[in-house]
Amino acid sequence: MPSAATDRRNPGHTPPDEEQHGSYAPGHDGTDADLARAPGHWVLARMGKRVLRPGGLDLTRRMLGALDIGVEQHVVEFAPGLGGTAALALARNPRSYTGIDRDRSVVDRLQATMGGPGRRFQEGQAARTGLPEATADRVYGEAMLTMHADHRKQEIIREAYRILRPGGLYGIHELGLQPDSLPAAHKAAVQRDLATAIRVNARPLTAQEWQGLLEAEGFKVLWVEQSPMRLLEPGRIIADESLVGALRITWNILRNPVARQRVQDMRRVFQRHRAHMNAIAIVAARP
């Protein structure tokens, strides 16, 4: 999901050419006006939701498994956000971990709670990390490429390629469209409804298109998995957040009419397009 940055020319919508992931609260103090115009991920985070990936914890764990992060590897994460996947990656005890996030408050919070020897979070953009060339063994990012125009997606993928050593792996976990033959009119309808509901110009792609972007930048796709996009379905929420967490989130939503309306709007869009939306994870290698 995207960050809370907004386009002043179009309040409530984030320009697709800017970094749009990683910021979960700056610029908003939780007022009804904030909840009405903020990106969908910020509303959900404000209600207590911790897992904001389209395929949930299950697909995240499968992606990390395919990346095969181990004790000898230098790992870079683009836009760690709330830090949930960072914690899973760090539990694998890589030689080093670097989280790159555009939001200073996110960097400071994660550095304070998760930083340490060989573990650092630094301010930067996924398309221009400032990291040395060919120094990472594993790079991954989740739910962030979707929120960019295709040319910015390419820039971020190109940066992942640049900082990876030959043989290194790049993992993504994003919102997908299905089938590969989905007509352009259906794709446009999904993108339009998503932009209205989540207040961000999300641009999900089909599996074939996601793989094509990676291959166009020199990657060799090794592993692809897809799963239903059920972010706001009760079963998925319980699986991702625990029963206690799900009840807490539900209570927070029910007692806030503005947030309740926003969540209902998002859920309606997800259900309307459930036949054509999914979650996709891909791991590709730099030859």
KACORMO-V469405 format. One record per backbone hydrogen bond with DSSP energy under -1.0 kcal/mol. NH is the residue of the N-H (numbers start at 1). CO is the residue of the C=O. E is the energy in kcal/mol with one decimal. If there is no record, write none. Layout:
nh->(NH/NH)
co->(CO/CO)
e->(E/E)
//
This chain:
nh->(3/7/10/13/18/28/35/36/37/38/40/43/44/45/46/47/48/49/56/59/60/61/62/63/64/65/66/67/68/73/75/76/77/78/79/83/87/88/89/90/91/92/93/95/96/97/98/99/100/101/107/108/109/110/111/112/113/114/115/116/119/120/122/124/125/128/134/135/136/137/138/139/140/141/143/148/149/153/154/155/156/157/158/159/160/161/162/163/164/165/167/168/169/170/171/172/173/174/176/177/178/182/187/188/189/190/191/192/193/194/195/196/197/198/199/202/203/210/211/212/213/214/215/216/218/219/220/222/223/225/227/230/233/237/238/239/240/241/242/246/247/248/249/250/251/252/253/254/255/256/260/261/262/263/264/265/266/267/268/269/270/271/272/273/274/276/278/279/280/281/282/283/284/285/286)
co->(20/13/7/10/15/25/31/32/33/34/198/39/40/41/42/43/45/44/53/55/56/57/58/59/60/61/62/63/64/70/96/138/98/140/100/80/83/84/85/86/87/89/90/73/73/118/75/120/77/122/103/104/105/106/107/108/109/110/111/119/116/97/99/101/128/125/162/163/163/74/74/169/76/171/173/145/16/149/150/151/152/153/154/155/156/157/158/159/160/136/286/165/137/284/139/282/141/280/278/205/276/179/183/184/185/186/187/188/189/190/191/192/193/194/195/200/146/206/207/208/209/210/211/212/215/214/285/283/283/281/279/228/230/233/234/235/236/237/238/242/243/244/245/246/247/248/249/250/251/253/256/257/258/259/260/261/262/263/264/265/266/267/268/269/271/273/176/227/174/225/172/223/170/220/168)
e->(-4.7/-2.7/-1.5/-2.0/-1.5/-2.0/-2.4/-2.0/-1.4/-2.5/-2.2/-1.6/-2.3/-2.6/-2.6/-1.6/-1.5/-2.6/-1.6/-1.3/-1.8/-2.9/-2.1/-2.4/-2.5/-2.2/-2.2/-1.9/-1.2/-1.4/-2.7/-2.5/-2.6/-2.7/-3.2/-2.5/-2.0/-1.4/-2.6/-3.0/-1.6/-1.5/-2.1/-1.2/-1.5/-2.5/-2.1/-2.4/-2.9/-1.9/-2.2/-2.8/-2.2/-2.7/-2.6/-2.0/-1.8/-3.1/-1.1/-2.4/-2.8/-2.3/-2.9/-1.6/-1.1/-1.0/-2.4/-1.9/-2.9/-2.8/-1.9/-2.3/-1.9/-1.8/-3.7/-1.9/-1.2/-2.3/-2.3/-1.5/-2.2/-2.6/-2.6/-1.8/-2.1/-2.2/-2.2/-2.1/-1.1/-2.9/-3.9/-2.6/-2.2/-3.2/-2.6/-2.5/-1.1/-3.0/-3.3/-2.0/-1.7/-1.9/-2.2/-2.5/-1.8/-2.2/-2.4/-2.5/-2.5/-2.5/-2.3/-1.9/-2.2/-3.1/-1.0/-2.3/-3.4/-2.7/-2.5/-2.1/-2.2/-1.8/-2.7/-2.2/-1.6/-2.1/-2.4/-2.6/-1.8/-2.5/-2.4/-1.1/-2.1/-2.5/-2.4/-2.2/-2.5/-2.9/-2.3/-2.7/-2.4/-2.1/-2.5/-2.6/-2.4/-2.3/-2.3/-2.7/-1.8/-1.4/-2.8/-2.1/-2.2/-2.7/-2.4/-2.4/-2.3/-2.7/-2.4/-1.9/-2.5/-2.5/-2.7/-1.9/-1.2/-1.8/-2.1/-3.2/-2.7/-2.9/-2.2/-2.3/-2.7/-2.8/-2.7)
//
